[in-house]
Amino acid sequence: MDNWLRALIAIGIIALLLGVFILSYILNKRTPKPEGCEEIDKECATCSIDSCAFNKNEKLKEGIK
């Protein structure tokens, strides 16, 4: 197989993957949030994961620094 054909196939595969990514991103943005997702702060009060970006304790630590 010629090198130019291999390069063309590689560019086609990359373009296809990029297209799938953009399409899934757009479809994800259009999808409405399910009920109950708005109340994430109430659920975080009992969560033991400190590295989560939604954790209030982690936000307080960042504010002190």
PDB file of N, CA, C and O in Angstrom:
ATOM      1  N   MET A   1       0.855  -1.169   0.000  1.00  0.00           N
ATOM      2  CA  MET A   1       0.000   0.000   0.000  1.00  0.00           C
ATOM      3  C   MET A   1       0.911   1.247   0.000  1.00  0.00           C
ATOM      4  O   MET A   1       1.921   1.287   0.703  1.00  0.00           O
ATOM      5  N   ASP A   2       0.546   2.231  -0.778  1.00  0.00           N
ATOM      6  CA  ASP A   2       1.336   3.451  -0.872  1.00  0.00           C
ATOM      7  C   ASP A   2       1.225   4.282   0.402  1.00  0.00           C
ATOM      8  O   ASP A   2       0.231   4.210   1.126  1.00  0.00           O
ATOM      9  N   ASN A   3       2.267   5.074   0.660  1.00  0.00           N
ATOM     10  CA  ASN A   3       2.285   5.922   1.853  1.00  0.00           C
ATOM     11  C   ASN A   3       1.197   6.983   1.824  1.00  0.00           C
ATOM     12  O   ASN A   3       0.623   7.304   2.865  1.00  0.00           O
ATOM     13  N   TRP A   4       0.902   7.535   0.649  1.00  0.00           N
ATOM     14  CA  TRP A   4      -0.126   8.569   0.581  1.00  0.00           C
ATOM     15  C   TRP A   4      -1.500   7.998   0.897  1.00  0.00           C
ATOM     16  O   TRP A   4      -2.346   8.697   1.455  1.00  0.00           O
ATOM     17  N   LEU A   5      -1.734   6.738   0.550  1.00  0.00           N
ATOM     18  CA  LEU A   5      -3.010   6.089   0.850  1.00  0.00           C
ATOM     19  C   LEU A   5      -3.134   5.817   2.349  1.00  0.00           C
ATOM     20  O   LEU A   5      -4.209   5.984   2.926  1.00  0.00           O
ATOM     21  N   ARG A   6      -2.038   5.401   2.975  1.00  0.00           N
ATOM     22  CA  ARG A   6      -2.041   5.198   4.427  1.00  0.00           C
ATOM     23  C   ARG A   6      -2.316   6.512   5.160  1.00  0.00           C
ATOM     24  O   ARG A   6      -3.073   6.540   6.130  1.00  0.00           O
ATOM     25  N   ALA A   7      -1.699   7.594   4.693  1.00  0.00           N
ATOM     26  CA  ALA A   7      -1.918   8.905   5.308  1.00  0.00           C
ATOM     27  C   ALA A   7      -3.365   9.343   5.136  1.00  0.00           C
ATOM     28  O   ALA A   7      -3.959   9.908   6.055  1.00  0.00           O
ATOM     29  N   LEU A   8      -3.929   9.087   3.972  1.00  0.00           N
ATOM     30  CA  LEU A   8      -5.329   9.444   3.710  1.00  0.00           C
ATOM     31  C   LEU A   8      -6.277   8.655   4.614  1.00  0.00           C
ATOM     32  O   LEU A   8      -7.251   9.204   5.129  1.00  0.00           O
ATOM     33  N   ILE A   9      -5.991   7.385   4.802  1.00  0.00           N
ATOM     34  CA  ILE A   9      -6.810   6.554   5.695  1.00  0.00           C
ATOM     35  C   ILE A   9      -6.686   7.050   7.140  1.00  0.00           C
ATOM     36  O   ILE A   9      -7.685   7.116   7.857  1.00  0.00           O
ATOM     37  N   ALA A  10      -5.483   7.395   7.567  1.00  0.00           N
ATOM     38  CA  ALA A  10      -5.284   7.896   8.928  1.00  0.00           C
ATOM     39  C   ALA A  10      -6.031   9.214   9.135  1.00  0.00           C
ATOM     40  O   ALA A  10      -6.661   9.409  10.174  1.00  0.00           O
ATOM     41  N   ILE A  11      -5.967  10.103   8.171  1.00  0.00           N
ATOM     42  CA  ILE A  11      -6.692  11.380   8.265  1.00  0.00           C
ATOM     43  C   ILE A  11      -8.192  11.136   8.309  1.00  0.00           C
ATOM     44  O   ILE A  11      -8.906  11.815   9.047  1.00  0.00           O
ATOM     45  N   GLY A  12      -8.678  10.178   7.531  1.00  0.00           N
ATOM     46  CA  GLY A  12     -10.099   9.837   7.539  1.00  0.00           C
ATOM     47  C   GLY A  12     -10.560   9.299   8.879  1.00  0.00           C
ATOM     48  O   GLY A  12     -11.639   9.649   9.358  1.00  0.00           O
ATOM     49  N   ILE A  13      -9.743   8.447   9.487  1.00  0.00           N
ATOM     50  CA  ILE A  13     -10.086   7.882  10.800  1.00  0.00           C
ATOM     51  C   ILE A  13     -10.111   8.981  11.856  1.00  0.00           C
ATOM     52  O   ILE A  13     -11.015   9.018  12.690  1.00  0.00           O
ATOM     53  N   ILE A  14      -9.132   9.868  11.826  1.00  0.00           N
ATOM     54  CA  ILE A  14      -9.086  10.977  12.788  1.00  0.00           C
ATOM     55  C   ILE A  14     -10.284  11.892  12.596  1.00  0.00           C
ATOM     56  O   ILE A  14     -10.880  12.335  13.578  1.00  0.00           O
ATOM     57  N   ALA A  15     -10.650  12.186  11.352  1.00  0.00           N
ATOM     58  CA  ALA A  15     -11.812  13.031  11.078  1.00  0.00           C
ATOM     59  C   ALA A  15     -13.096  12.362  11.563  1.00  0.00           C
ATOM     60  O   ALA A  15     -13.977  13.029  12.105  1.00  0.00           O
ATOM     61  N   LEU A  16     -13.204  11.060  11.373  1.00  0.00           N
ATOM     62  CA  LEU A  16     -14.382  10.330  11.846  1.00  0.00           C
ATOM     63  C   LEU A  16     -14.487  10.374  13.369  1.00  0.00           C
ATOM     64  O   LEU A  16     -15.567  10.619  13.906  1.00  0.00           O
ATOM     65  N   LEU A  17     -13.384  10.141  14.063  1.00  0.00           N
ATOM     66  CA  LEU A  17     -13.390  10.189  15.530  1.00  0.00           C
ATOM     67  C   LEU A  17     -13.718  11.590  16.037  1.00  0.00           C
ATOM     68  O   LEU A  17     -14.456  11.742  17.011  1.00  0.00           O
ATOM     69  N   LEU A  18     -13.182  12.599  15.391  1.00  0.00           N
ATOM     70  CA  LEU A  18     -13.474  13.973  15.772  1.00  0.00           C
ATOM     71  C   LEU A  18     -14.950  14.295  15.552  1.00  0.00           C
ATOM     72  O   LEU A  18     -15.567  14.973  16.374  1.00  0.00           O
ATOM     73  N   GLY A  19     -15.507  13.821  14.464  1.00  0.00           N
ATOM     74  CA  GLY A  19     -16.928  14.027  14.185  1.00  0.00           C
ATOM     75  C   GLY A  19     -17.818  13.357  15.222  1.00  0.00           C
ATOM     76  O   GLY A  19     -18.811  13.937  15.662  1.00  0.00           O
ATOM     77  N   VAL A  20     -17.465  12.142  15.612  1.00  0.00           N
ATOM     78  CA  VAL A  20     -18.236  11.435  16.647  1.00  0.00           C
ATOM     79  C   VAL A  20     -18.148  12.181  17.967  1.00  0.00           C
ATOM     80  O   VAL A  20     -19.148  12.288  18.677  1.00  0.00           O
ATOM     81  N   PHE A  21     -16.971  12.701  18.314  1.00  0.00           N
ATOM     82  CA  PHE A  21     -16.808  13.453  19.553  1.00  0.00           C
ATOM     83  C   PHE A  21     -17.670  14.712  19.538  1.00  0.00           C
ATOM     84  O   PHE A  21     -18.369  14.993  20.512  1.00  0.00           O
ATOM     85  N   ILE A  22     -17.626  15.469  18.448  1.00  0.00           N
ATOM     86  CA  ILE A  22     -18.402  16.710  18.359  1.00  0.00           C
ATOM     87  C   ILE A  22     -19.897  16.408  18.408  1.00  0.00           C
ATOM     88  O   ILE A  22     -20.643  17.114  19.086  1.00  0.00           O
ATOM     89  N   LEU A  23     -20.338  15.390  17.716  1.00  0.00           N
ATOM     90  CA  LEU A  23     -21.757  15.024  17.734  1.00  0.00           C
ATOM     91  C   LEU A  23     -22.205  14.613  19.130  1.00  0.00           C
ATOM     92  O   LEU A  23     -23.267  15.039  19.584  1.00  0.00           O
ATOM     93  N   SER A  24     -21.413  13.791  19.820  1.00  0.00           N
ATOM     94  CA  SER A  24     -21.800  13.364  21.169  1.00  0.00           C
ATOM     95  C   SER A  24     -21.784  14.540  22.142  1.00  0.00           C
ATOM     96  O   SER A  24     -22.608  14.595  23.055  1.00  0.00           O
ATOM     97  N   TYR A  25     -20.857  15.481  21.960  1.00  0.00           N
ATOM     98  CA  TYR A  25     -20.812  16.669  22.818  1.00  0.00           C
ATOM     99  C   TYR A  25     -22.070  17.516  22.630  1.00  0.00           C
ATOM    100  O   TYR A  25     -22.673  17.952  23.611  1.00  0.00           O
ATOM    101  N   ILE A  26     -22.464  17.748  21.394  1.00  0.00           N
ATOM    102  CA  ILE A  26     -23.657  18.550  21.110  1.00  0.00           C
ATOM    103  C   ILE A  26     -24.908  17.867  21.646  1.00  0.00           C
ATOM    104  O   ILE A  26     -25.758  18.515  22.257  1.00  0.00           O
ATOM    105  N   LEU A  27     -25.024  16.571  21.420  1.00  0.00           N
ATOM    106  CA  LEU A  27     -26.201  15.845  21.914  1.00  0.00           C
ATOM    107  C   LEU A  27     -26.242  15.834  23.438  1.00  0.00           C
ATOM    108  O   LEU A  27     -27.326  15.897  24.016  1.00  0.00           O
ATOM    109  N   ASN A  28     -25.100  15.758  24.098  1.00  0.00           N
ATOM    110  CA  ASN A  28     -25.054  15.777  25.547  1.00  0.00           C
ATOM    111  C   ASN A  28     -25.485  17.136  26.087  1.00  0.00           C
ATOM    112  O   ASN A  28     -26.179  17.204  27.102  1.00  0.00           O
ATOM    113  N   LYS A  29     -25.086  18.214  25.425  1.00  0.00           N
ATOM    114  CA  LYS A  29     -25.473  19.555  25.866  1.00  0.00           C
ATOM    115  C   LYS A  29     -26.976  19.777  25.716  1.00  0.00           C
ATOM    116  O   LYS A  29     -27.567  20.512  26.507  1.00  0.00           O
ATOM    117  N   ARG A  30     -27.596  19.165  24.730  1.00  0.00           N
ATOM    118  CA  ARG A  30     -29.034  19.335  24.495  1.00  0.00           C
ATOM    119  C   ARG A  30     -29.885  18.495  25.440  1.00  0.00           C
ATOM    120  O   ARG A  30     -31.080  18.755  25.582  1.00  0.00           O
ATOM    121  N   THR A  31     -29.304  17.510  26.076  1.00  0.00           N
ATOM    122  CA  THR A  31     -30.043  16.620  26.961  1.00  0.00           C
ATOM    123  C   THR A  31     -30.353  17.344  28.270  1.00  0.00           C
ATOM    124  O   THR A  31     -29.438  17.858  28.913  1.00  0.00           O
ATOM    125  N   PRO A  32     -31.623  17.395  28.679  1.00  0.00           N
ATOM    126  CA  PRO A  32     -31.956  18.062  29.944  1.00  0.00           C
ATOM    127  C   PRO A  32     -31.467  17.256  31.147  1.00  0.00           C
ATOM    128  O   PRO A  32     -31.340  16.033  31.089  1.00  0.00           O
ATOM    129  N   LYS A  33     -31.197  17.978  32.239  1.00  0.00           N
ATOM    130  CA  LYS A  33     -30.769  17.308  33.469  1.00  0.00           C
ATOM    131  C   LYS A  33     -31.929  16.518  34.063  1.00  0.00           C
ATOM    132  O   LYS A  33     -33.070  16.978  34.028  1.00  0.00           O
ATOM    133  N   PRO A  34     -31.653  15.351  34.600  1.00  0.00           N
ATOM    134  CA  PRO A  34     -32.706  14.580  35.267  1.00  0.00           C
ATOM    135  C   PRO A  34     -33.108  15.244  36.579  1.00  0.00           C
ATOM    136  O   PRO A  34     -32.355  16.027  37.158  1.00  0.00           O
ATOM    137  N   GLU A  35     -34.288  14.916  37.021  1.00  0.00           N
ATOM    138  CA  GLU A  35     -34.759  15.465  38.291  1.00  0.00           C
ATOM    139  C   GLU A  35     -33.865  14.987  39.426  1.00  0.00           C
ATOM    140  O   GLU A  35     -33.429  13.836  39.436  1.00  0.00           O
ATOM    141  N   GLY A  36     -33.594  15.869  40.376  1.00  0.00           N
ATOM    142  CA  GLY A  36     -32.770  15.517  41.519  1.00  0.00           C
ATOM    143  C   GLY A  36     -31.326  15.935  41.383  1.00  0.00           C
ATOM    144  O   GLY A  36     -30.598  15.931  42.375  1.00  0.00           O
ATOM    145  N   CYS A  37     -30.884  16.295  40.195  1.00  0.00           N
ATOM    146  CA  CYS A  37     -29.490  16.705  40.012  1.00  0.00           C
ATOM    147  C   CYS A  37     -29.237  18.114  40.521  1.00  0.00           C
ATOM    148  O   CYS A  37     -28.089  18.487  40.762  1.00  0.00           O
ATOM    149  N   GLU A  38     -30.286  18.897  40.686  1.00  0.00           N
ATOM    150  CA  GLU A  38     -30.122  20.259  41.149  1.00  0.00           C
ATOM    151  C   GLU A  38     -29.761  20.314  42.636  1.00  0.00           C
ATOM    152  O   GLU A  38     -29.218  21.316  43.101  1.00  0.00           O
ATOM    153  N   GLU A  39     -30.052  19.266  43.370  1.00  0.00           N
ATOM    154  CA  GLU A  39     -29.835  19.242  44.812  1.00  0.00           C
ATOM    155  C   GLU A  39     -28.557  18.487  45.167  1.00  0.00           C
ATOM    156  O   GLU A  39     -28.554  17.683  46.099  1.00  0.00           O
ATOM    157  N   ILE A  40     -27.498  18.731  44.451  1.00  0.00           N
ATOM    158  CA  ILE A  40     -26.255  17.999  44.678  1.00  0.00           C
ATOM    159  C   ILE A  40     -25.583  18.425  45.982  1.00  0.00           C
ATOM    160  O   ILE A  40     -24.897  17.610  46.599  1.00  0.00           O
ATOM    161  N   ASP A  41     -25.757  19.670  46.423  1.00  0.00           N
ATOM    162  CA  ASP A  41     -25.122  20.142  47.644  1.00  0.00           C
ATOM    163  C   ASP A  41     -25.638  19.400  48.875  1.00  0.00           C
ATOM    164  O   ASP A  41     -24.870  19.144  49.803  1.00  0.00           O
ATOM    165  N   LYS A  42     -26.912  19.055  48.900  1.00  0.00           N
ATOM    166  CA  LYS A  42     -27.470  18.329  50.040  1.00  0.00           C
ATOM    167  C   LYS A  42     -26.850  16.937  50.152  1.00  0.00           C
ATOM    168  O   LYS A  42     -26.600  16.450  51.255  1.00  0.00           O
ATOM    169  N   GLU A  43     -26.609  16.313  49.025  1.00  0.00           N
ATOM    170  CA  GLU A  43     -26.019  14.978  49.036  1.00  0.00           C
ATOM    171  C   GLU A  43     -24.544  15.024  49.410  1.00  0.00           C
ATOM    172  O   GLU A  43     -24.011  14.050  49.942  1.00  0.00           O
ATOM    173  N   CYS A  44     -23.880  16.136  49.141  1.00  0.00           N
ATOM    174  CA  CYS A  44     -22.449  16.254  49.432  1.00  0.00           C
ATOM    175  C   CYS A  44     -22.168  16.407  50.930  1.00  0.00           C
ATOM    176  O   CYS A  44     -21.031  16.212  51.360  1.00  0.00           O
ATOM    177  N   ALA A  45     -23.154  16.744  51.709  1.00  0.00           N
ATOM    178  CA  ALA A  45     -22.942  16.953  53.145  1.00  0.00           C
ATOM    179  C   ALA A  45     -22.494  15.671  53.833  1.00  0.00           C
ATOM    180  O   ALA A  45     -21.756  15.726  54.817  1.00  0.00           O
ATOM    181  N   THR A  46     -22.922  14.533  53.338  1.00  0.00           N
ATOM    182  CA  THR A  46     -22.566  13.268  53.970  1.00  0.00           C
ATOM    183  C   THR A  46     -21.523  12.483  53.181  1.00  0.00           C
ATOM    184  O   THR A  46     -21.180  11.361  53.552  1.00  0.00           O
ATOM    185  N   CYS A  47     -21.027  13.054  52.116  1.00  0.00           N
ATOM    186  CA  CYS A  47     -20.052  12.359  51.268  1.00  0.00           C
ATOM    187  C   CYS A  47     -18.670  12.401  51.924  1.00  0.00           C
ATOM    188  O   CYS A  47     -18.275  13.423  52.487  1.00  0.00           O
ATOM    189  N   SER A  48     -17.949  11.301  51.850  1.00  0.00           N
ATOM    190  CA  SER A  48     -16.633  11.236  52.487  1.00  0.00           C
ATOM    191  C   SER A  48     -15.483  11.471  51.507  1.00  0.00           C
ATOM    192  O   SER A  48     -14.318  11.388  51.897  1.00  0.00           O
ATOM    193  N   ILE A  49     -15.786  11.758  50.261  1.00  0.00           N
ATOM    194  CA  ILE A  49     -14.738  11.983  49.266  1.00  0.00           C
ATOM    195  C   ILE A  49     -14.334  13.453  49.317  1.00  0.00           C
ATOM    196  O   ILE A  49     -15.118  14.332  48.960  1.00  0.00           O
ATOM    197  N   ASP A  50     -13.094  13.716  49.769  1.00  0.00           N
ATOM    198  CA  ASP A  50     -12.639  15.091  49.928  1.00  0.00           C
ATOM    199  C   ASP A  50     -12.115  15.699  48.643  1.00  0.00           C
ATOM    200  O   ASP A  50     -12.057  16.924  48.535  1.00  0.00           O
ATOM    201  N   SER A  51     -11.736  14.905  47.681  1.00  0.00           N
ATOM    202  CA  SER A  51     -11.130  15.431  46.464  1.00  0.00           C
ATOM    203  C   SER A  51     -12.156  15.865  45.417  1.00  0.00           C
ATOM    204  O   SER A  51     -11.772  16.350  44.352  1.00  0.00           O
ATOM    205  N   CYS A  52     -13.425  15.705  45.690  1.00  0.00           N
ATOM    206  CA  CYS A  52     -14.479  16.053  44.743  1.00  0.00           C
ATOM    207  C   CYS A  52     -14.602  17.574  44.631  1.00  0.00           C
ATOM    208  O   CYS A  52     -14.500  18.282  45.633  1.00  0.00           O
ATOM    209  N   ALA A  53     -14.818  18.070  43.426  1.00  0.00           N
ATOM    210  CA  ALA A  53     -14.934  19.511  43.200  1.00  0.00           C
ATOM    211  C   ALA A  53     -16.232  20.075  43.763  1.00  0.00           C
ATOM    212  O   ALA A  53     -16.325  21.283  43.979  1.00  0.00           O
ATOM    213  N   PHE A  54     -17.227  19.244  44.005  1.00  0.00           N
ATOM    214  CA  PHE A  54     -18.512  19.710  44.520  1.00  0.00           C
ATOM    215  C   PHE A  54     -18.556  19.770  46.047  1.00  0.00           C
ATOM    216  O   PHE A  54     -19.496  20.322  46.618  1.00  0.00           O
ATOM    217  N   ASN A  55     -17.561  19.215  46.698  1.00  0.00           N
ATOM    218  CA  ASN A  55     -17.538  19.150  48.154  1.00  0.00           C
ATOM    219  C   ASN A  55     -17.330  20.547  48.744  1.00  0.00           C
ATOM    220  O   ASN A  55     -16.382  21.243  48.379  1.00  0.00           O
ATOM    221  N   LYS A  56     -18.212  20.953  49.650  1.00  0.00           N
ATOM    222  CA  LYS A  56     -18.132  22.283  50.264  1.00  0.00           C
ATOM    223  C   LYS A  56     -16.863  22.436  51.093  1.00  0.00           C
ATOM    224  O   LYS A  56     -16.268  23.514  51.113  1.00  0.00           O
ATOM    225  N   ASN A  57     -16.441  21.383  51.773  1.00  0.00           N
ATOM    226  CA  ASN A  57     -15.236  21.463  52.599  1.00  0.00           C
ATOM    227  C   ASN A  57     -14.012  21.767  51.745  1.00  0.00           C
ATOM    228  O   ASN A  57     -13.125  22.512  52.162  1.00  0.00           O
ATOM    229  N   GLU A  58     -13.966  21.193  50.560  1.00  0.00           N
ATOM    230  CA  GLU A  58     -12.844  21.442  49.659  1.00  0.00           C
ATOM    231  C   GLU A  58     -12.867  22.888  49.174  1.00  0.00           C
ATOM    232  O   GLU A  58     -11.813  23.504  49.016  1.00  0.00           O
ATOM    233  N   LYS A  59     -14.051  23.432  48.937  1.00  0.00           N
ATOM    234  CA  LYS A  59     -14.166  24.818  48.500  1.00  0.00           C
ATOM    235  C   LYS A  59     -13.728  25.764  49.620  1.00  0.00           C
ATOM    236  O   LYS A  59     -13.120  26.802  49.359  1.00  0.00           O
ATOM    237  N   LEU A  60     -14.038  25.403  50.864  1.00  0.00           N
ATOM    238  CA  LEU A  60     -13.632  26.238  51.988  1.00  0.00           C
ATOM    239  C   LEU A  60     -12.123  26.234  52.147  1.00  0.00           C
ATOM    240  O   LEU A  60     -11.530  27.271  52.446  1.00  0.00           O
ATOM    241  N   LYS A  61     -11.486  25.073  51.950  1.00  0.00           N
ATOM    242  CA  LYS A  61     -10.038  24.991  52.049  1.00  0.00           C
ATOM    243  C   LYS A  61      -9.363  25.863  50.998  1.00  0.00           C
ATOM    244  O   LYS A  61      -8.351  26.505  51.276  1.00  0.00           O
ATOM    245  N   GLU A  62      -9.925  25.886  49.787  1.00  0.00           N
ATOM    246  CA  GLU A  62      -9.356  26.707  48.718  1.00  0.00           C
ATOM    247  C   GLU A  62      -9.489  28.186  49.044  1.00  0.00           C
ATOM    248  O   GLU A  62      -8.609  28.976  48.703  1.00  0.00           O
ATOM    249  N   GLY A  63     -10.585  28.573  49.705  1.00  0.00           N
ATOM    250  CA  GLY A  63     -10.795  29.966  50.063  1.00  0.00           C
ATOM    251  C   GLY A  63      -9.834  30.444  51.140  1.00  0.00           C
ATOM    252  O   GLY A  63      -9.503  31.629  51.193  1.00  0.00           O
ATOM    253  N   ILE A  64      -9.378  29.530  52.004  1.00  0.00           N
ATOM    254  CA  ILE A  64      -8.458  29.877  53.090  1.00  0.00           C
ATOM    255  C   ILE A  64      -7.063  30.106  52.548  1.00  0.00           C
ATOM    256  O   ILE A  64      -6.341  30.965  53.054  1.00  0.00           O
ATOM    257  N   LYS A  65      -6.665  29.358  51.529  1.00  0.00           N
ATOM    258  CA  LYS A  65      -5.297  29.460  50.979  1.00  0.00           C
ATOM    259  C   LYS A  65      -5.013  30.802  50.402  1.00  0.00           C
ATOM    260  O   LYS A  65      -3.912  31.039  49.905  1.00  0.00           O
TER     261      LYS A  65
END
